Amino acid sequence: MLKKIILILVLLILVSSIVACSSNGTQSSQRIEATWVEPQVVGDTVSIPVSEVENNWNVHFNVNTPGGDMNFMAYVLDGEIYVRANVCPPCQSIGFSLDEDILVCDRCATTFRAQTGEGISGACVGYPKAAVAYEISGGNIVMNSTDLATAYQDTIEPGWP
């Protein structure tokens, strides 16, 4: 009888360990700060590796233009990759953390819906984060510089275009 109890306890501990240590492929429930990545720019095309976004969950990158720098973010939400302008004009932040399905400004803590870019609450709520159109090709997220500039301009102006 003692052997059966010990065997059952060992099995319970083993199963508990497996469940506790296994990843279910879902996003962390803790706030994820963005990691800087370097984009590849060739002509009017800007790309970042899909693997960087998938491995880090939340990245941001800078694109140099004749008119100045533009910052963008890319993140994974519910298995889908989103790319948005990464700027909070009133507080002049260029950083957002991902807290489950909410983007949180790293400077003023204004919150935005990660799926839509729409403001939720905070001082900069009137500056929604515009999406950037992209396609995935050869393991990269590929964006057009015109689409990036449009999203950036739409974000630095209050309200939706």
C-alpha positions in Angstrom: 0.0 0.0 0.0 2.8 2.4 0.9 4.4 1.7 -2.5 1.2 2.7 -4.3 0.9 5.9 -2.3 4.6 6.8 -3.1 4.0 5.9 -6.8 0.9 8.1 -6.9 2.8 11.0 -5.3 5.7 10.7 -7.6 3.3 10.7 -10.6 1.5 13.8 -9.3 4.7 15.6 -8.8 5.9 14.6 -12.3 2.6 15.7 -14.0 2.6 19.0 -12.0 6.2 19.7 -13.1 5.4 19.0 -16.7 2.4 21.3 -16.7 4.2 24.1 -14.8 7.2 24.0 -17.1 5.6 23.6 -20.4 4.8 26.6 -22.7 1.5 26.8 -24.4 2.7 29.2 -27.1 0.8 32.1 -25.7 2.0 35.5 -24.9 3.3 36.3 -21.5 0.9 37.9 -19.0 3.6 40.3 -17.9 4.3 43.7 -19.5 6.7 43.2 -22.4 9.1 46.1 -23.1 10.1 46.6 -26.7 13.5 45.5 -28.0 15.2 47.7 -30.6 15.9 46.0 -33.9 17.7 47.3 -37.0 15.6 47.5 -40.2 16.9 46.6 -43.6 16.2 49.5 -46.0 16.6 49.0 -49.7 15.2 51.8 -51.9 11.5 52.3 -50.8 11.3 49.0 -49.0 11.9 48.5 -45.2 12.0 45.1 -43.7 12.6 43.4 -40.3 12.9 39.7 -39.6 9.7 37.9 -38.6 11.8 35.9 -36.1 12.8 39.0 -34.2 9.2 39.9 -33.6 8.1 36.4 -32.8 11.1 35.8 -30.4 10.8 39.2 -28.6 6.9 39.6 -28.9 7.4 43.4 -29.0 10.1 45.3 -31.0 10.6 48.8 -32.3 12.7 50.2 -35.1 13.8 53.5 -36.5 13.7 54.6 -40.1 15.8 57.5 -41.2 14.3 59.8 -43.8 15.3 63.1 -45.3 12.5 64.7 -43.2 13.8 63.1 -40.0 13.6 59.9 -38.0 10.3 57.9 -37.8 9.9 55.2 -35.2 7.7 52.1 -35.5 6.7 49.1 -33.4 5.9 45.5 -34.4 4.4 43.1 -31.9 2.6 39.7 -31.7 -1.0 39.7 -30.4 -3.1 36.6 -30.5 -0.8 35.0 -33.0 -0.9 37.9 -35.4 1.8 40.5 -36.1 0.9 44.2 -36.0 3.0 47.1 -37.2 2.2 50.6 -36.0 3.8 54.1 -35.7 5.7 54.2 -32.4 5.3 57.8 -31.2 3.3 59.6 -28.5 3.4 63.2 -29.7 2.3 65.2 -26.6 4.8 63.5 -24.2 7.4 62.9 -27.0 7.8 59.2 -26.2 9.0 56.6 -28.7 8.4 53.6 -26.6 5.5 51.3 -25.9 5.3 48.2 -23.8 2.8 45.5 -24.5 0.6 44.5 -21.6 -1.5 41.6 -22.8 -3.7 43.3 -25.4 -2.9 46.9 -24.3 -0.1 49.2 -25.5 1.3 51.3 -22.7 3.3 54.4 -23.3 6.6 54.1 -21.5 6.7 57.8 -20.6 3.2 58.9 -19.7 1.4 55.5 -19.3 -1.4 56.4 -21.8 -3.0 53.1 -22.9 -4.1 52.0 -26.4 -5.9 48.9 -27.7 -3.1 46.9 -29.3 -5.5 45.4 -31.9 -6.8 48.7 -33.2 -4.4 51.4 -32.0 -7.4 53.3 -30.5 -6.7 55.3 -27.3 -8.2 54.0 -24.0 -7.1 56.4 -21.3 -4.3 58.9 -20.4 -2.9 62.2 -21.4 -2.1 61.2 -25.0 -5.3 59.2 -25.7 -6.2 61.6 -28.6 -3.3 60.3 -30.8 -4.2 56.8 -31.9 -1.5 54.5 -33.2 -1.9 54.1 -37.0 -1.3 50.7 -38.6 1.3 50.0 -41.3 0.4 47.7 -44.2 3.0 44.9 -44.7 3.5 41.6 -46.3 5.6 38.7 -45.2 8.2 37.5 -47.7 11.3 35.4 -47.2 11.0 35.4 -43.4 10.8 39.2 -43.3 8.0 41.7 -42.6 8.2 43.9 -45.7 6.8 47.5 -45.7 6.7 50.3 -48.2 8.2 53.6 -47.2 5.1 55.4 -48.3 2.9 53.3 -46.0 5.3 53.9 -43.1 5.2 57.7 -43.7 1.4 57.7 -43.9 1.0 55.8 -40.7 3.5 58.0 -38.9 1.9 61.2 -40.1 -1.6 59.9 -39.2 -0.2 59.2 -35.6 1.4 62.6 -35.0 -1.9 64.3 -35.8 -4.7 64.0 -33.2 -7.6 61.7 -34.0 -8.1 59.3 -36.9 -7.6 60.6 -40.5 
